[in-house]
Amino acid sequence: MMDIYQILKLLPHRYPILLVDRVLSVEKGKSIRTLKNVTVNEPFFTGHFPQRPVMPGVLMLEAIAQSAALLSFDSLGLTPDDDKVYYFAGIDKARFKRPVEPGDQLVMDVELLRSRAGIYKFKGVTRVEGEIACETEILCTMRTVA
């Protein structure tokens, strides 16, 4: 398990784009389960949509990517520094099954499918109360920046 303070040490993201509140479990090198508490105070709800707030699908994909980064850092035993950035390299098979609304707890299950030449492929599924909200496969890579 990992709390928000440990997450803040590993991810460069900060409010309003930090989308992981807690790590519920990690199987080193294999999978991670994380949690995002979705509140009505999220800034994106102001415009998406004022009459019926819904979390944008792209932010669910970002939450999966942040969870994947946490799995990678844990698996590799790395602590990121100012010279390393974890990037999206691709998104495949993204499907959105149900809306995510204020008050929901979004649980992300991310599984490492493969790692080759510094490119990591993950399968990610988000759920609310056990019901699939979003599923996708993503590619990520870690790069050194000058």
C-alpha positions as CSV (number, residue, x, y, z in Angstrom):
1,M,0.0,0.0,0.0
2,M,1.1,3.5,-0.7
3,D,-0.4,6.8,0.6
4,I,-0.6,10.2,-1.1
5,Y,2.7,11.3,0.4
6,Q,4.6,8.4,-1.1
7,I,2.7,9.0,-4.5
8,L,3.8,12.6,-4.5
9,K,7.4,11.5,-4.2
10,L,7.1,9.3,-7.3
11,L,4.8,11.3,-9.6
12,P,5.6,14.8,-10.8
13,H,1.9,15.6,-11.2
14,R,0.1,18.0,-8.8
15,Y,-3.4,19.3,-8.4
16,P,-5.5,19.4,-10.6
17,I,-3.9,16.7,-12.7
18,L,-2.8,14.2,-10.0
19,L,-5.3,11.5,-10.5
20,V,-4.2,8.8,-8.0
21,D,-5.0,9.2,-4.3
22,R,-3.9,5.9,-3.0
23,V,-2.2,2.6,-4.0
24,L,-4.2,-0.3,-2.7
25,S,-1.9,-3.1,-3.7
26,V,1.1,-3.8,-5.9
27,E,2.4,-7.1,-7.3
28,K,6.0,-6.1,-8.1
29,G,6.6,-6.2,-11.9
30,K,3.1,-7.4,-12.6
31,S,0.1,-5.3,-11.5
32,I,-1.1,-2.4,-9.4
33,R,-4.5,-1.4,-8.0
34,T,-5.0,2.3,-7.3
35,L,-7.8,4.6,-6.2
36,K,-9.1,8.0,-7.2
37,N,-11.8,9.7,-5.1
38,V,-13.9,11.7,-7.5
39,T,-15.3,14.8,-5.8
40,V,-17.7,17.5,-7.0
41,N,-14.9,20.0,-6.4
42,E,-12.8,18.7,-9.4
43,P,-12.2,21.7,-11.7
44,F,-13.2,19.8,-14.9
45,F,-16.7,19.3,-13.6
46,T,-17.4,23.1,-14.0
47,G,-17.5,22.6,-17.8
48,H,-18.0,18.9,-18.3
49,F,-21.0,19.1,-17.9
50,P,-22.5,21.8,-15.7
51,Q,-26.0,20.3,-15.8
52,R,-24.7,16.7,-15.2
53,P,-21.0,16.4,-14.1
54,V,-19.1,13.6,-15.8
55,M,-15.4,12.8,-15.5
56,P,-13.8,13.2,-18.9
57,G,-12.7,9.8,-20.4
58,V,-9.3,11.2,-21.2
59,L,-8.7,11.7,-17.5
60,M,-9.5,8.1,-16.8
61,L,-6.8,7.2,-19.4
62,E,-4.4,9.6,-17.6
63,A,-5.3,8.0,-14.2
64,I,-4.4,4.6,-15.7
65,A,-1.1,6.0,-17.1
66,Q,-0.2,7.5,-13.6
67,S,-0.9,4.1,-12.1
68,A,1.3,2.4,-14.7
69,A,4.1,4.9,-13.8
70,L,3.8,4.0,-10.1
71,L,4.0,0.3,-11.0
72,S,7.1,0.9,-13.2
73,F,8.9,2.9,-10.5
74,D,8.1,0.3,-7.9
75,S,9.1,-2.6,-10.2
76,L,12.4,-1.0,-11.2
77,G,13.2,0.3,-7.8
78,L,13.6,3.8,-9.2
79,T,12.8,7.1,-7.7
80,P,12.3,9.6,-10.4
81,D,14.4,12.7,-10.6
82,D,14.4,15.9,-12.6
83,D,16.2,14.1,-15.5
84,K,13.6,11.4,-16.0
85,V,10.1,11.8,-17.4
86,Y,7.5,9.0,-17.9
87,Y,5.6,9.5,-21.1
88,F,2.5,8.1,-22.9
89,A,3.7,6.4,-26.1
90,G,0.3,5.1,-27.3
91,I,-3.3,4.3,-26.4
92,D,-5.1,1.3,-28.0
93,K,-8.5,-0.3,-27.6
94,A,-9.9,2.5,-25.3
95,R,-13.5,1.8,-24.4
96,F,-15.8,3.7,-22.1
97,K,-18.6,1.7,-20.5
98,R,-20.2,4.0,-17.9
99,P,-20.0,7.6,-16.7
100,V,-18.0,8.5,-13.6
101,E,-19.7,11.1,-11.5
102,P,-19.0,13.1,-8.3
103,G,-18.9,10.9,-5.3
104,D,-17.6,7.8,-7.2
105,Q,-14.5,6.0,-6.1
106,L,-12.6,5.1,-9.3
107,V,-10.4,1.9,-8.9
108,M,-7.7,1.4,-11.5
109,D,-6.3,-2.1,-12.1
110,V,-3.2,-2.0,-14.3
111,E,-1.3,-5.0,-15.5
112,L,2.1,-5.0,-17.2
113,L,1.7,-7.0,-20.4
114,R,5.3,-6.6,-21.7
115,S,8.4,-4.6,-21.5
116,R,10.8,-4.3,-24.5
117,A,13.5,-1.8,-25.3
118,G,12.3,0.7,-22.7
119,I,8.7,0.6,-24.0
120,Y,6.1,-0.8,-21.5
121,K,2.7,-2.1,-22.5
122,F,-0.1,-2.2,-19.9
123,K,-3.7,-3.2,-19.8
124,G,-5.8,-0.9,-17.6
125,V,-9.3,-1.2,-16.4
126,T,-11.1,1.4,-14.2
127,R,-14.1,0.4,-12.2
128,V,-16.8,2.1,-10.0
129,E,-18.4,-0.3,-7.5
130,G,-17.1,-3.3,-9.5
131,E,-18.6,-2.0,-12.7
132,I,-16.2,-1.3,-15.6
133,A,-16.0,2.4,-16.5
134,C,-13.1,2.3,-18.9
135,E,-10.6,-0.2,-20.3
136,T,-7.6,0.3,-22.6
137,E,-4.1,-0.8,-23.5
138,I,-1.4,1.8,-23.2
139,L,2.3,2.2,-24.1
140,C,4.6,4.2,-21.9
141,T,8.3,5.0,-21.9
142,M,10.7,6.6,-19.6
143,R,13.1,9.1,-21.1
144,T,16.0,11.1,-19.8
145,V,15.6,14.8,-20.5
146,A,18.4,17.3,-20.7
